[in-house]
Amino acid sequence: PIKLDVVEKNDAFVVRAEVPGVGKDDIHVTIDGNQVTISAEVKRETEQKEGERVLRSERYYGSVYRSFVL
């Protein structure tokens, strides 16, 4: 899940979102009126090798999003 902090300033809102393991190019922010949506494509791959022999390989692909109204 995406963790959010929203702070209201004099004339603006500041939104801080934590999306661990996701590069900034894979994060998308859309604003429609006063609704903000943050979405991200999650891609994680791990591989454990011993010499040239692969002992374990794991992949996780998915998407996460949060939508809220300011």
VMD Tcl script that builds the backbone (N, CA, C; Angstrom):
set m [mol new atoms 210]
animate dup $m
set s [atomselect $m all]
$s set {name element resname resid chain x y z} {
  {N N PRO 1 A 0.815 -1.206 0.000}
  {CA C PRO 1 A 0.000 0.000 0.000}
  {C C PRO 1 A 0.854 1.262 0.000}
  {N N ILE 2 A 0.309 2.323 -0.516}
  {CA C ILE 2 A 0.986 3.615 -0.563}
  {C C ILE 2 A 0.648 4.364 0.713}
  {N N LYS 3 A 1.672 4.795 1.441}
  {CA C LYS 3 A 1.473 5.569 2.663}
  {C C LYS 3 A 1.537 7.046 2.313}
  {N N LEU 4 A 0.580 7.817 2.844}
  {CA C LEU 4 A 0.468 9.229 2.489}
  {C C LEU 4 A 0.526 10.133 3.704}
  {N N ASP 5 A 1.108 11.311 3.513}
  {CA C ASP 5 A 1.001 12.433 4.440}
  {C C ASP 5 A 0.497 13.608 3.615}
  {N N VAL 6 A -0.562 14.257 4.074}
  {CA C VAL 6 A -1.101 15.430 3.394}
  {C C VAL 6 A -1.094 16.580 4.392}
  {N N VAL 7 A -0.414 17.674 4.029}
  {CA C VAL 7 A -0.307 18.847 4.898}
  {C C VAL 7 A -0.910 20.031 4.154}
  {N N GLU 8 A -1.781 20.766 4.842}
  {CA C GLU 8 A -2.370 21.951 4.239}
  {C C GLU 8 A -1.566 23.170 4.656}
  {N N LYS 9 A -1.084 23.920 3.668}
  {CA C LYS 9 A -0.352 25.164 3.914}
  {C C LYS 9 A -1.294 26.328 3.617}
  {N N ASN 10 A -0.810 27.554 3.693}
  {CA C ASN 10 A -1.658 28.730 3.465}
  {C C ASN 10 A -2.435 28.664 2.159}
  {N N ASP 11 A -1.761 28.381 1.068}
  {CA C ASP 11 A -2.423 28.371 -0.230}
  {C C ASP 11 A -2.147 27.110 -1.035}
  {N N ALA 12 A -1.767 26.025 -0.340}
  {CA C ALA 12 A -1.418 24.810 -1.066}
  {C C ALA 12 A -1.542 23.589 -0.157}
  {N N PHE 13 A -1.585 22.422 -0.790}
  {CA C PHE 13 A -1.489 21.150 -0.091}
  {C C PHE 13 A -0.151 20.528 -0.453}
  {N N VAL 14 A 0.511 19.928 0.516}
  {CA C VAL 14 A 1.753 19.203 0.269}
  {C C VAL 14 A 1.460 17.725 0.518}
  {N N VAL 15 A 1.701 16.906 -0.506}
  {CA C VAL 15 A 1.440 15.476 -0.415}
  {C C VAL 15 A 2.773 14.746 -0.478}
  {N N ARG 16 A 3.011 13.908 0.515}
  {CA C ARG 16 A 4.208 13.051 0.523}
  {C C ARG 16 A 3.724 11.607 0.483}
  {N N ALA 17 A 4.223 10.851 -0.479}
  {CA C ALA 17 A 3.802 9.462 -0.637}
  {C C ALA 17 A 5.014 8.551 -0.569}
  {N N GLU 18 A 4.875 7.456 0.174}
  {CA C GLU 18 A 5.934 6.443 0.254}
  {C C GLU 18 A 5.519 5.255 -0.602}
  {N N VAL 19 A 6.357 4.971 -1.600}
  {CA C VAL 19 A 6.125 3.831 -2.470}
  {C C VAL 19 A 7.443 3.058 -2.552}
  {N N PRO 20 A 7.757 2.261 -1.540}
  {CA C PRO 20 A 9.061 1.602 -1.499}
  {C C PRO 20 A 9.281 0.631 -2.657}
  {N N GLY 21 A 10.499 0.656 -3.168}
  {CA C GLY 21 A 10.887 -0.273 -4.223}
  {C C GLY 21 A 10.408 0.108 -5.611}
  {N N VAL 22 A 9.871 1.323 -5.764}
  {CA C VAL 22 A 9.348 1.756 -7.063}
  {C C VAL 22 A 10.134 2.970 -7.530}
  {N N GLY 23 A 10.597 2.958 -8.754}
  {CA C GLY 23 A 11.317 4.089 -9.323}
  {C C GLY 23 A 10.371 5.231 -9.655}
  {N N LYS 24 A 10.887 6.445 -9.648}
  {CA C LYS 24 A 10.016 7.605 -9.869}
  {C C LYS 24 A 9.366 7.594 -11.248}
  {N N ASP 25 A 9.974 6.955 -12.237}
  {CA C ASP 25 A 9.369 6.877 -13.566}
  {C C ASP 25 A 8.161 5.946 -13.598}
  {N N ASP 26 A 8.011 5.100 -12.583}
  {CA C ASP 26 A 6.897 4.162 -12.519}
  {C C ASP 26 A 5.753 4.670 -11.644}
  {N N ILE 27 A 5.850 5.917 -11.154}
  {CA C ILE 27 A 4.811 6.521 -10.331}
  {C C ILE 27 A 4.048 7.540 -11.171}
  {N N HIS 28 A 2.720 7.479 -11.113}
  {CA C HIS 28 A 1.874 8.372 -11.909}
  {C C HIS 28 A 0.909 9.105 -10.988}
  {N N VAL 29 A 0.794 10.424 -11.165}
  {CA C VAL 29 A -0.102 11.254 -10.376}
  {C C VAL 29 A -1.082 11.924 -11.329}
  {N N THR 30 A -2.379 11.786 -11.019}
  {CA C THR 30 A -3.394 12.466 -11.807}
  {C C THR 30 A -4.280 13.279 -10.865}
  {N N ILE 31 A -4.717 14.428 -11.352}
  {CA C ILE 31 A -5.585 15.310 -10.573}
  {C C ILE 31 A -6.808 15.608 -11.425}
  {N N ASP 32 A -7.981 15.338 -10.866}
  {CA C ASP 32 A -9.234 15.604 -11.548}
  {C C ASP 32 A -10.115 16.399 -10.593}
  {N N GLY 33 A -10.151 17.719 -10.790}
  {CA C GLY 33 A -10.866 18.582 -9.842}
  {C C GLY 33 A -10.136 18.572 -8.513}
  {N N ASN 34 A -10.806 18.108 -7.464}
  {CA C ASN 34 A -10.142 18.031 -6.155}
  {C C ASN 34 A -9.791 16.593 -5.772}
  {N N GLN 35 A -9.854 15.671 -6.746}
  {CA C GLN 35 A -9.482 14.280 -6.493}
  {C C GLN 35 A -8.075 14.011 -7.019}
  {N N VAL 36 A -7.235 13.457 -6.152}
  {CA C VAL 36 A -5.852 13.125 -6.504}
  {C C VAL 36 A -5.712 11.608 -6.504}
  {N N THR 37 A -5.098 11.070 -7.548}
  {CA C THR 37 A -4.844 9.638 -7.617}
  {C C THR 37 A -3.359 9.424 -7.849}
  {N N ILE 38 A -2.770 8.574 -7.020}
  {CA C ILE 38 A -1.364 8.187 -7.167}
  {C C ILE 38 A -1.352 6.693 -7.455}
  {N N SER 39 A -0.712 6.312 -8.554}
  {CA C SER 39 A -0.615 4.904 -8.905}
  {C C SER 39 A 0.829 4.565 -9.237}
  {N N ALA 40 A 1.158 3.295 -9.094}
  {CA C ALA 40 A 2.536 2.859 -9.351}
  {C C ALA 40 A 2.551 1.431 -9.863}
  {N N GLU 41 A 3.490 1.159 -10.741}
  {CA C GLU 41 A 3.738 -0.201 -11.215}
  {C C GLU 41 A 4.893 -0.776 -10.408}
  {N N VAL 42 A 4.641 -1.886 -9.752}
  {CA C VAL 42 A 5.640 -2.516 -8.885}
  {C C VAL 42 A 6.260 -3.688 -9.638}
  {N N LYS 43 A 7.591 -3.673 -9.725}
  {CA C LYS 43 A 8.317 -4.755 -10.385}
  {C C LYS 43 A 9.493 -5.134 -9.495}
  {N N ARG 44 A 9.469 -6.335 -8.956}
  {CA C ARG 44 A 10.566 -6.785 -8.107}
  {C C ARG 44 A 11.055 -8.141 -8.595}
  {N N GLU 45 A 12.347 -8.227 -8.734}
  {CA C GLU 45 A 12.954 -9.487 -9.147}
  {C C GLU 45 A 14.154 -9.767 -8.256}
  {N N THR 46 A 14.258 -10.988 -7.784}
  {CA C THR 46 A 15.438 -11.398 -7.021}
  {C C THR 46 A 15.918 -12.741 -7.571}
  {N N GLU 47 A 17.210 -12.917 -7.515}
  {CA C GLU 47 A 17.781 -14.170 -8.005}
  {C C GLU 47 A 18.961 -14.531 -7.117}
  {N N GLN 48 A 19.005 -15.775 -6.703}
  {CA C GLN 48 A 20.111 -16.243 -5.875}
  {C C GLN 48 A 20.867 -17.305 -6.669}
  {N N LYS 49 A 22.156 -17.047 -6.866}
  {CA C LYS 49 A 22.978 -17.945 -7.675}
  {C C LYS 49 A 24.092 -18.544 -6.837}
  {N N GLU 50 A 24.492 -19.718 -7.250}
  {CA C GLU 50 A 25.699 -20.349 -6.712}
  {C C GLU 50 A 26.515 -20.760 -7.928}
  {N N GLY 51 A 27.523 -19.954 -8.228}
  {CA C GLY 51 A 28.256 -20.148 -9.477}
  {C C GLY 51 A 27.346 -19.788 -10.633}
  {N N GLU 52 A 27.184 -20.693 -11.578}
  {CA C GLU 52 A 26.287 -20.459 -12.705}
  {C C GLU 52 A 24.930 -21.117 -12.497}
  {N N ARG 53 A 24.754 -21.790 -11.386}
  {CA C ARG 53 A 23.508 -22.505 -11.114}
  {C C ARG 53 A 22.541 -21.606 -10.339}
  {N N VAL 54 A 21.350 -21.410 -10.859}
  {CA C VAL 54 A 20.343 -20.600 -10.176}
  {C C VAL 54 A 19.645 -21.477 -9.144}
  {N N LEU 55 A 19.705 -21.055 -7.874}
  {CA C LEU 55 A 19.059 -21.798 -6.803}
  {C C LEU 55 A 17.638 -21.318 -6.543}
  {N N ARG 56 A 17.414 -20.027 -6.741}
  {CA C ARG 56 A 16.085 -19.470 -6.496}
  {C C ARG 56 A 15.923 -18.214 -7.337}
  {N N SER 57 A 14.745 -18.039 -7.908}
  {CA C SER 57 A 14.432 -16.847 -8.679}
  {C C SER 57 A 12.987 -16.470 -8.375}
  {N N GLU 58 A 12.773 -15.212 -7.954}
  {CA C GLU 58 A 11.430 -14.759 -7.615}
  {C C GLU 58 A 11.114 -13.490 -8.374}
  {N N ARG 59 A 9.847 -13.352 -8.801}
  {CA C ARG 59 A 9.394 -12.162 -9.502}
  {C C ARG 59 A 8.051 -11.752 -8.929}
  {N N TYR 60 A 7.851 -10.454 -8.816}
  {CA C TYR 60 A 6.556 -9.914 -8.402}
  {C C TYR 60 A 6.250 -8.712 -9.263}
  {N N TYR 61 A 5.114 -8.741 -9.912}
  {CA C TYR 61 A 4.659 -7.626 -10.725}
  {C C TYR 61 A 3.240 -7.292 -10.289}
  {N N GLY 62 A 2.946 -6.038 -10.162}
  {CA C GLY 62 A 1.601 -5.629 -9.788}
  {C C GLY 62 A 1.475 -4.132 -9.813}
  {N N SER 63 A 0.323 -3.657 -9.367}
  {CA C SER 63 A 0.113 -2.222 -9.319}
  {C C SER 63 A -0.580 -1.866 -8.006}
  {N N VAL 64 A -0.313 -0.654 -7.549}
  {CA C VAL 64 A -0.933 -0.126 -6.343}
  {C C VAL 64 A -1.442 1.277 -6.653}
  {N N TYR 65 A -2.488 1.699 -5.931}
  {CA C TYR 65 A -2.951 3.066 -6.132}
  {C C TYR 65 A -3.667 3.549 -4.882}
  {N N ARG 66 A -3.690 4.852 -4.725}
  {CA C ARG 66 A -4.450 5.544 -3.685}
  {C C ARG 66 A -5.136 6.711 -4.331}
  {N N SER 67 A -6.363 6.934 -3.947}
  {CA C SER 67 A -7.122 8.058 -4.453}
  {C C SER 67 A -7.763 8.758 -3.269}
  {N N PHE 68 A -7.715 10.100 -3.254}
  {CA C PHE 68 A -8.284 10.847 -2.140}
  {C C PHE 68 A -8.731 12.219 -2.630}
  {N N VAL 69 A -9.601 12.836 -1.840}
  {CA C VAL 69 A -10.159 14.139 -2.175}
  {C C VAL 69 A -9.573 15.187 -1.257}
  {N N LEU 70 A -9.133 16.317 -1.820}
  {CA C LEU 70 A -8.626 17.430 -1.023}
  {C C LEU 70 A -9.726 18.452 -0.799}
}
mol reanalyze $m
mol bondsrecalc $m
mol representation Tube
mol addrep $m
